[in-house]
Amino acid sequence: MTDTAGQGGGPEQGEGGAAASLRERRAVARRGARRVLSRAGWRGTLRERLAHLQEAAPGVYDLDEPADVYGDRVVAALEERVAGLLGTEAAAFFPTGTMAQQVALRCWAARTGNPVVALHALGHPERHERHALSQVAGLRPVILTAEHRPPTAEEIREFPEPFGTLMLELPLRDAGFLLPTWDELTEAVEAARERDAVVHFDGARLWESTVRLGRPLEEIAGLADSVYVSFYKSLGGFGGAALAGPASLIEEARTWRHRYGGTVFQQFPTALSALVGLDRELPRLPEYVHHARVIAAALREGLAAAGLPWSRVHPEEPHTHEFQVWLPCDPDTAAEAAVRQAGETGTMLFANAWDAAGPGLAVTEVTVSEAGLTWTPEDVKRAAAEFAERLRPAKG
């Protein structure tokens, strides 16, 4: 996705004036709409973001304590909290997930003696990091599969060359936030172990994976040798990430973090916002996941009833609180309909960017969080009809 930074992407890059204008109009429509299905907190004003932190921070940390310096105090408290939640020996805070994963994978490559990292073609390093694994970390990514599903144990077991690390993205965002079943995940990990490979989880959205996998966080994380988690994608933090795993790995990772320029002087606003997210958002994620399934079913029915039977909600039953919607039209047509709906009705059904997914296909992402909980199936179906009314004239 292009302008869904709260979900791991970022604003359109290298865009022309028309695309920039549409993005700005969407932002204005989103701010002005009375109801927005996917209203991400990170899109708030500076005043709103700071006010929220000021209200919530006293409940998660003693604000009379001195501020952090190069990763101590509140940052260290956050690291300890994450290690406890994931059941690992230690965790290290990183300013970005891109840095955290590069460090983890290069540490494992040094330990295994094999710089090859096996991953999915839709994995974040392949799609969103400008080939950082090879260009910066000196690693060699190899592709297990390009299918729009998680890699299978058979693909891992039968891959035709050795690899030192298996990297699994949980969930696989660009395939529709897809997760394997628990049995499929354990079989994939076992297949890697049979090949003497270590296993690293890209768990940027691991927090919300417990519903589909049916296991607590520590049991899921316990399958892997190391895990990366994000503090802003689902928890609403200002940014930041953590790498969790064995104490010896994390100690080495701290050294590489310094070399990468990631040992920042003071990070208390980000660390505090992460602690707030762990306290307030993490317990609510299962509720978001369950309601996302209600929203997805209503959206599928509503679009079909409105005369768009060729639309698709993917997956039909969301694996997390996020999913995709596909339409057979160009992205600008869908985006214009969404902006018009917001301006004319005060309701914005699709607040995120629409991207091209092939000739004549547009795809967007839907996130169901606190704002989405107020939407009933009837609300969704009504909004779907309003959206379809504005989509058809643009197509005709």
Stockholm file with secondary structure:
# STOCKHOLM 1.0

chainA/1-396         MTDTAGQGGGPEQGEGGAAASLRERRAVARRGARRVLSRAGWRGTLRERLAHLQEAAPGVYDLDEPADVYGDRVVAALEERVAGLLGTEAAAFFPTGTMAQQVALRCWAARTGNPVVALHALGHPERHERHALSQVAGLRPVILTAEHRPPTAEEIREFPEPFGTLMLELPLRDAGFLLPTWDELTEAVEAARERDAVVHFDGARLWESTVRLGRPLEEIAGLADSVYVSFYKSLGGFGGAALAGPASLIEEARTWRHRYGGTVFQQFPTALSALVGLDRELPRLPEYVHHARVIAAALREGLAAAGLPWSRVHPEEPHTHEFQVWLPCDPDTAAEAAVRQAGETGTMLFANAWDAAGPGLAVTEVTVSEAGLTWTPEDVKRAAAEFAERLRPAKG
#=GR chainA/1-396 SS CCSCGGGTCCSCSSCCHHHHHHHHHHHHHHHHCSEESSCCGGGSCHHHHHHHHHHHGGGTSCTTSCCCSTTCTHHHHHHHHHHHHHTCSEEEEESCHHHHHHHHHHHHHHHHTCCEEEECTTSHHHHHSTTHHHHTSCCEEEESCCSSSCCCHHHHHTCSSCCSEEEEESSBGGGTSBCCCHHHHHHHHHHHHHTTCEEEEEETTGGGGHHHHTSCHHHHHTTSSEEEEESSTTTCCSSCEEEEECHHHHHHHHHHHHHTTCCCSCCHHHHHHHHHHHHHTGGGHHHHHHHHHHHHHHHHHHHHHTTCTTCEEESSSCSSSEEEEEESSCHHHHHHHHHHHHHHHSEESCCSCCEEEETTEEEEEEECSTGGGGCCHHHHHHHHHHHHHHHHHHHC
#=GC SS_cons         CCSCGGGTCCSCSSCCHHHHHHHHHHHHHHHHCSEESSCCGGGSCHHHHHHHHHHHGGGTSCTTSCCCSTTCTHHHHHHHHHHHHHTCSEEEEESCHHHHHHHHHHHHHHHHTCCEEEECTTSHHHHHSTTHHHHTSCCEEEESCCSSSCCCHHHHHTCSSCCSEEEEESSBGGGTSBCCCHHHHHHHHHHHHHTTCEEEEEETTGGGGHHHHTSCHHHHHTTSSEEEEESSTTTCCSSCEEEEECHHHHHHHHHHHHHTTCCCSCCHHHHHHHHHHHHHTGGGHHHHHHHHHHHHHHHHHHHHHTTCTTCEEESSSCSSSEEEEEESSCHHHHHHHHHHHHHHHSEESCCSCCEEEETTEEEEEEECSTGGGGCCHHHHHHHHHHHHHHHHHHHC
//
